[in-house]
Amino acid sequence: MNLQFYKHAYKKLEPLRARACSVRTGRDAARERRHGRVSGGPSSLSSRAPAYPARAQGKAPPGDRPRVASPGAAGKGLGPEPLEGLRSSAGSKGAVLCGDRDAALAVQAFRLALIQLHVSAVKSDNLQRACGLVREASAKGAKVVALPECFNSPYGTQYFKEYAEKIPGESTQKLSEVAKECNIYLIGGSIPEEDGGKLYNTCTVFGPDGAMLAKHRKVHLFDINVPGKIQFKESETLSPGNSFSMFDTPYCKVGLGICYDMRFAEMAQIYGQKGCQLLIYPGAFNLTTGPAHWELLQRGRAVDNQVYVATISPARDEKASYVAWGHSTVVNPWGEVIAKAGAEETVVYTDIDLKKLAEIRQQIPILSQKRCDLYGVEMKK
């Protein structure tokens, strides 16, 4: 009798369950269709210059397919593999299977590569070597690759005007081409940019189709004076950017800063509020600030916001007028250093584990415990 009752009840409720599932996954599908949209301020939105290929309406580039890590990938250097056979073409209205939502949740790991480049005074050599190392990183399974601050020129106020380019220009065109060739997301460190008679320290990001996804101009200019050790004033030649810059990938949302930007906790907190799970800072700390604050700041930003933080420095050149600290680093949301370079030119690899991030946020739920009735940080632009 009871068995008959439950069978009858199940038959009655099944259409309602299927309908609810369809509505829920329809929303997921809508989010996926919006996936390639640029996030961030006005500079990011204006950065889709005609010189770079635009995304076709409603069509994502090849690298935008959801991916999952191969079994046992974590810690073994295995690259992510594409998900296959999880999407359904059921129905002419583009209905999707409930399994799509599970597939999206399964994108839990991807390989990140940081290129700690030795930068010379010859721009063409810097570009050629940078593109070669990007190809090497891609061949080793990296899906997101990042270059250092001022990767195409020496770092220094005396060099910015000489090496400055329009965007699009020679350097960004090379980045667009190699990102498309390797089918990766490429964070182009930074270059001196000239625009309207002003100079900026600018990071550009390119997707697997070669399209520019974001353009971040360094917001906080490096003006410091440590008596007897170092004095530097970027504002003598550079102008500051005025916007936050974020971009989406199939893996996670990424927030951008450049070097000195990392010292400002509010900026990282805004990125966390906007859903970023990875913060990337191309930077060139020196031999005074590097050993004192480089790792400390990264760990602070990671723990405060429960995100991954990656920093990419040029390799150290003792003969340069400005000597970079090196030590490109990745820190996880627990504050642990999970990858770190020395001072020499190298490529640092690590697997970003988004499942671990989710576990940490669940174990210590600070994001839901903030007292917004007492304090708050807001984005004004």
BABA-74528 format. One line per 10 residues: number of its first residue (from 1); their letters; for each residue x, y, z of C-alpha. Coordinates in nm, 4 decimals. Each point is the difference from the previous one (the first is absolute). Layout:
residues N
NUM	a	X:Y:Z; ... $
This chain:
residues 381
1	mnlqfykhay	0.0000:0.0000:0.0000; 0.2739:0.2492:0.1010; 0.2106:-0.0940:-0.3028; -0.2974:0.0624:-0.2328; -0.0565:0.3379:0.1621; 0.3607:0.1125:-0.0475; 0.0070:-0.1130:-0.3615; -0.3169:0.1960:-0.0690; 0.1360:0.3116:0.1763; 0.3298:-0.0170:-0.1920 $
11	kkleplrara	-0.1845:-0.0148:-0.3344; -0.1975:0.3100:0.0970; 0.3041:0.2002:0.1184; 0.2459:-0.0964:-0.2760; -0.1276:0.2587:-0.2563; 0.0352:0.2762:0.2603; 0.3572:-0.1080:0.0867; 0.1035:-0.0102:-0.3667; -0.1527:0.3410:-0.0581; 0.1876:0.1545:0.2943 $
21	csvrtgrdaa	0.3236:-0.1565:-0.1227; -0.0572:0.1465:-0.3465; -0.0525:0.3505:0.1398; 0.3113:-0.0272:0.2175; 0.2271:-0.1247:-0.2776; -0.1472:0.2533:-0.2415; 0.1377:0.2693:0.2280; 0.3370:-0.1737:0.0001; -0.0035:-0.0089:-0.3784; -0.0743:0.3726:-0.0096 $
31	rerrhgrvsg	0.2964:0.0636:0.2258; 0.2232:-0.2077:-0.2270; -0.1129:0.2004:-0.3035; 0.1115:0.3144:0.1795; 0.3283:-0.1584:0.1055; 0.2354:0.1821:-0.2374; -0.1151:0.3462:0.1115; 0.2721:0.2424:0.1148; -0.0235:0.1037:0.3638; 0.1494:0.3086:0.1547 $
41	gpsslssrap	0.0084:0.3741:-0.0470; -0.0141:0.2221:-0.3089; 0.3601:-0.0670:-0.1004; -0.0742:-0.3719:-0.0186; -0.3095:0.0539:-0.2109; 0.1751:0.2327:-0.2390; 0.2932:-0.2355:-0.0475; -0.1583:-0.2151:-0.2729; 0.1868:0.1703:-0.2791; -0.0902:-0.0909:-0.3604 $
51	ayparaqgka	0.3546:-0.1229:-0.0622; -0.0751:-0.3103:0.2039; -0.2593:-0.2614:-0.1032; -0.3396:0.0514:0.1605; -0.1997:-0.2836:0.1522; -0.2741:-0.1221:-0.2311; -0.3492:0.0757:0.1333; -0.1119:-0.2846:0.2234; 0.3062:-0.2110:-0.0775; 0.2821:-0.0615:0.2440 $
61	ppgdrprvas	0.3597:-0.0581:-0.1168; 0.1357:-0.3558:0.0032; 0.1724:0.0461:0.3372; -0.3249:0.0991:0.1689; -0.1371:-0.3547:0.0204; -0.0331:-0.1153:0.3617; 0.2935:-0.2139:0.1104; 0.0710:-0.2347:0.2855; 0.3275:-0.1209:0.1393; 0.1158:-0.3461:-0.0951 $
71	pgaagkglgp	-0.0296:-0.2589:0.2784; 0.2851:0.0492:0.2425; 0.1101:0.3238:-0.1697; 0.0634:0.1921:0.3200; 0.3663:-0.0080:0.0869; 0.0948:-0.2146:-0.3008; 0.0280:0.2694:-0.2653; -0.2848:-0.1318:-0.2098; -0.1941:0.2551:-0.2045; -0.3773:0.0354:-0.0071 $
81	epleglrssa	-0.1957:-0.1974:-0.2566; -0.3127:0.1239:-0.1826; -0.3382:-0.1224:0.1099; -0.1642:-0.2093:-0.2695; -0.3501:-0.1311:-0.0496; -0.1637:0.1966:0.2802; -0.2000:0.2441:-0.2085; -0.3371:-0.1003:-0.1423; -0.1613:0.1287:-0.3153; -0.3439:-0.1118:0.1150 $
91	gskgavlcgd	-0.2642:0.2245:-0.1465; 0.0179:0.2791:-0.2553; -0.0116:0.2637:0.2757; 0.3468:-0.0915:0.1252; -0.1057:-0.1897:0.3103; 0.2859:-0.1440:0.2008; 0.0333:-0.3000:0.2246; 0.0067:0.0411:0.3771; 0.3487:-0.1514:-0.0226; 0.1257:0.3300:-0.1456 $
101	rdaalavqaf	-0.0100:0.1609:0.3408; 0.2081:-0.2829:0.1427; 0.2414:0.0395:-0.2917; 0.0459:0.3687:0.0794; 0.0682:-0.0841:0.3642; 0.2566:-0.2580:-0.1116; 0.2344:0.2717:-0.1348; 0.2049:-0.0155:0.3166; 0.3633:0.0213:-0.1098; 0.2150:0.1574:-0.2666 $
111	rlaliqlhvs	0.3689:0.0535:-0.0596; 0.1491:0.3477:0.0477; 0.3446:0.0985:-0.1310; 0.1999:0.3053:0.1097; 0.2808:0.1078:-0.2327; 0.2836:0.1676:0.1906; 0.1669:0.1566:-0.3015; 0.3507:0.1451:-0.0211; -0.0679:0.3424:-0.1539; 0.2651:0.1638:-0.2168 $
121	avksdnlqra	0.0254:0.3426:-0.1637; -0.0934:-0.1505:-0.3401; -0.3783:-0.0055:-0.0386; -0.0053:-0.2460:-0.2907; 0.2050:-0.2509:0.2011; -0.2333:0.0348:0.2984; -0.3048:-0.0633:-0.2185; 0.1555:-0.2982:-0.1734; 0.1130:-0.1651:0.3240; -0.3297:0.0716:0.1751 $
131	cglvreasak	-0.2020:-0.1591:-0.2811; 0.2333:-0.3006:-0.0016; -0.0528:-0.0558:0.3726; -0.3765:0.0407:-0.0406; 0.0059:-0.2809:-0.2574; 0.2097:-0.2132:0.2364; -0.2479:0.0571:0.2836; -0.2929:-0.0890:-0.2220; 0.1720:-0.3203:-0.1110; 0.0281:-0.0974:0.3675 $
141	gakvvalpec	-0.3729:0.0345:0.0567; -0.0392:0.3609:0.1172; -0.3434:0.1471:-0.0779; 0.0705:0.3410:0.1556; 0.3437:0.1568:-0.0522; 0.1323:0.3266:0.1461; 0.2986:0.2231:-0.0818; 0.1781:0.2473:0.2334; -0.0298:0.3752:0.0410; 0.1761:0.1931:-0.2796 $
151	fnspygtqyf	0.0792:-0.3227:-0.1851; 0.0920:0.1779:-0.3255; 0.2246:0.2721:0.1451; 0.2353:0.0759:0.2883; -0.1810:0.1350:0.3071; 0.0720:0.3638:0.0783; -0.1429:0.3484:-0.0480; 0.2757:0.0751:-0.2530; -0.1195:-0.2878:-0.2232; -0.3789:0.0378:-0.0010 $
161	keyaekipge	-0.0236:0.2658:-0.2727; 0.2571:-0.1695:-0.2258; -0.1713:-0.3404:0.0096; -0.3620:0.1168:0.0146; -0.2481:-0.1285:-0.2594; -0.3558:0.0575:-0.1026; -0.2449:-0.2802:0.0758; -0.0458:-0.1793:-0.2337; 0.3648:0.0077:-0.0979; 0.3016:-0.2210:-0.0646 $
171	stqklsevak	0.0136:-0.1704:0.3397; -0.3724:-0.0545:0.0478; -0.0330:-0.1334:-0.3531; 0.2603:-0.2655:0.0821; -0.1881:-0.0899:0.3171; -0.3283:-0.0318:-0.1883; 0.1577:-0.2277:-0.2606; 0.1729:-0.2339:0.2459; -0.3103:-0.0262:0.2222; -0.2022:-0.1095:-0.3021 $
181	ecniyliggs	0.2732:-0.2345:-0.1246; 0.0245:-0.1723:0.3396; -0.3737:0.0144:0.0796; 0.0621:0.1496:0.3455; -0.0870:0.2965:0.2190; 0.3049:0.2298:0.0012; 0.0582:0.2766:0.2557; 0.2529:0.2224:-0.1713; 0.1863:0.1250:0.3073; 0.0212:0.3702:-0.0721 $
191	ipeedggkly	0.1486:0.2375:-0.2548; 0.0422:0.3781:-0.0121; -0.3070:0.1273:-0.1883; -0.0360:0.3364:-0.1750; -0.3484:0.1401:-0.0400; -0.1010:0.3604:-0.0607; 0.3390:0.1366:0.0964; 0.0009:-0.1869:0.3338; 0.1973:-0.3074:0.1048; -0.1451:-0.2914:0.1947 $
201	ntctvfgpdg	0.1316:-0.3276:0.1447; -0.2501:-0.2355:-0.1652; -0.0882:-0.3689:0.0146; -0.1956:-0.1571:-0.2864; -0.1727:-0.3394:0.0007; -0.0765:-0.2154:-0.3044; -0.2291:-0.2999:-0.0385; 0.0425:-0.3224:-0.1991; -0.1490:0.1698:-0.3063; 0.2547:0.2838:0.0153 $
211	amlakhrkvh	-0.2585:0.2569:0.1128; 0.0931:0.2532:0.2660; -0.1989:-0.0750:0.3163; 0.1273:0.2736:0.2339; 0.2358:0.2950:0.0209; 0.1167:0.1016:0.3469; 0.1905:0.3211:0.0577; 0.1974:0.0035:0.3248; -0.2214:0.1806:0.2496; 0.2509:0.0790:0.2765 $
221	lfdinvpgki	0.3269:0.1554:-0.1169; 0.3222:-0.1066:0.1692; 0.1237:0.3154:0.1754; 0.2194:-0.0951:0.2965; 0.2980:0.1303:0.1939; 0.1847:-0.2334:0.2368; 0.2980:0.2111:0.1185; 0.3344:-0.1550:-0.0732; -0.1542:-0.2854:-0.2001; -0.2323:0.0946:-0.2870 $
231	qfkesetlsp	-0.1854:0.2966:-0.1427; -0.2348:-0.0412:-0.2967; -0.2798:0.2125:-0.1452; -0.2089:-0.1475:-0.2807; -0.2225:0.3078:-0.0033; 0.2867:0.1990:-0.1571; -0.0882:-0.1667:-0.3316; -0.3096:-0.2186:0.0443; -0.3693:0.0757:0.0470; -0.2208:-0.2258:0.2158 $
241	gnsfsmfdtp	-0.2832:-0.2197:-0.1229; -0.3457:0.0581:0.1392; -0.1816:-0.3318:-0.0103; -0.0109:-0.3559:0.1245; 0.0616:-0.2727:-0.2585; -0.1452:-0.3517:0.0096; -0.0519:-0.2697:-0.2611; -0.1748:-0.3352:-0.0161; 0.1416:-0.3386:-0.0956; -0.1691:-0.3427:-0.0037 $
251	yckvglgicy	0.1881:-0.0666:0.3246; -0.0547:0.3077:0.2142; -0.0222:0.3778:0.0018; 0.3348:0.1813:0.0174; 0.0840:0.3429:0.1459; 0.2996:0.2037:-0.1158; 0.2444:0.2328:0.1722; 0.3539:0.1136:-0.0745; 0.2780:-0.0068:0.2605; -0.0713:0.2892:0.2425 $
261	dmrfaemaqi	-0.3751:-0.0678:-0.0376; 0.0558:-0.3073:0.2181; 0.0712:0.2176:0.3058; -0.3568:0.1295:0.0014; -0.2202:-0.2539:0.1742; -0.3212:0.1778:-0.0999; 0.0626:-0.0719:-0.3673; 0.0378:-0.3725:0.0633; -0.3090:0.0026:0.2214; -0.2079:0.1531:-0.2801 $
271	ygqkgcqlli	0.1204:-0.2738:-0.2348; -0.1039:-0.2599:0.2555; -0.3430:0.1603:0.0340; -0.0380:-0.0129:-0.3791; 0.0587:-0.3763:-0.0055; 0.3677:-0.0250:-0.0909; 0.1715:-0.3176:0.1166; 0.3443:0.0809:-0.1407; 0.1867:0.3320:0.0261; 0.2961:0.0559:-0.2295 $
281	ypgafnlttg	0.2626:0.2678:0.0599; 0.2868:0.0431:-0.2477; 0.2547:0.1835:0.2138; 0.3618:0.1019:0.0426; 0.0799:0.0458:0.3694; 0.3636:0.0931:0.0648; 0.2726:-0.1257:0.2324; -0.1298:0.2180:0.2838; -0.3749:-0.0598:-0.0160; 0.0219:-0.3511:-0.1468 $
291	pahwellqrg	0.1461:-0.1955:0.2913; -0.2086:0.2002:0.2497; -0.3470:0.0081:-0.1572; -0.0346:-0.1970:-0.3261; -0.1153:-0.3316:0.1479; -0.1615:0.1600:0.3059; -0.2383:0.2120:-0.2121; -0.0980:-0.2935:-0.2205; -0.0826:-0.2175:0.2981; -0.1973:0.2819:0.1585 $
301	ravdnqvyva	-0.2105:0.0615:-0.3117; -0.0586:-0.3757:-0.0396; -0.1100:-0.0639:0.3599; -0.2067:0.3197:0.0360; -0.2068:-0.0774:-0.3086; 0.0315:-0.3809:-0.0177; 0.1335:0.0102:-0.3559; 0.3052:-0.1197:-0.1902; 0.2623:0.2717:-0.0554; 0.2707:-0.0154:-0.2665 $
311	tispardeka	0.2842:0.2474:-0.0500; 0.2314:0.0103:-0.3013; 0.3332:0.1782:0.0201; 0.2723:0.0523:-0.2601; 0.3090:-0.2084:0.0628; 0.2711:0.1743:0.2004; 0.2658:0.1865:-0.1980; 0.2726:0.1289:0.2314; 0.1288:0.2313:-0.2772; -0.3318:0.1783:-0.0531 $
321	syvawghstv	-0.0644:0.3510:0.1335; -0.3011:-0.1435:0.1870; 0.0626:-0.3482:0.1389; -0.3145:-0.2126:0.0341; -0.0432:-0.2399:0.2919; -0.1303:-0.2898:-0.2122; -0.1652:-0.2841:0.1969; -0.3234:-0.0222:-0.2019; -0.2464:-0.1697:0.2343; -0.3404:-0.1654:0.0327 $
331	vnpwgeviak	-0.1843:-0.0013:0.3351; -0.3158:-0.2005:0.0725; -0.3049:0.1221:0.1982; 0.1402:-0.1568:0.3185; 0.3038:0.2299:-0.0283; 0.2398:-0.2759:-0.1026; 0.2688:0.0611:-0.2626; -0.0624:-0.2784:-0.2515; 0.2478:0.1060:-0.2707; 0.2965:0.2348:0.0006 $
341	agaeetvvyt	0.2895:0.0890:-0.2293; 0.3502:0.1052:0.0890; 0.1640:0.3060:-0.1547; 0.0855:-0.1420:-0.3443; -0.2050:-0.0225:-0.3196; -0.2419:-0.2921:0.0308; -0.3601:-0.1126:-0.0399; -0.1992:-0.0836:0.3136; -0.2875:-0.2488:-0.0286; -0.2790:-0.0790:0.2424 $
351	didlkklaei	-0.3478:-0.1516:-0.0101; -0.2680:0.2349:0.1298; -0.2414:-0.2148:0.2026; -0.3374:0.1730:0.0215; -0.1420:-0.2861:0.2053; 0.2502:0.0822:0.2744; -0.1039:0.3644:-0.0177; -0.3653:-0.0963:0.0467; 0.0901:-0.2251:0.2948; 0.1929:0.2786:0.1746 $
361	rqqipilsqk	-0.2866:0.2441:-0.0445; -0.2371:-0.2570:0.1462; 0.2246:-0.0779:0.2965; 0.0617:0.3675:0.0869; -0.2987:0.1884:-0.1492; 0.1278:0.3561:0.0449; -0.1693:0.1215:-0.3181; -0.3438:-0.0644:0.1479; 0.1007:0.1167:0.3482; 0.1038:0.3559:-0.0890 $
371	rcdlygvemk	-0.1788:0.2686:0.2047; -0.1215:0.2146:-0.2872; -0.2103:0.1938:0.2503; 0.3242:0.1269:0.1581; 0.2435:0.0371:-0.2905; 0.0381:-0.0395:-0.3738; 0.2211:0.0481:-0.3035; -0.1580:0.1097:-0.3266; 0.1039:0.0500:-0.3616; -0.0653:0.3578:-0.1093 $
381	k	0.0864:-0.0350:-0.3702 $
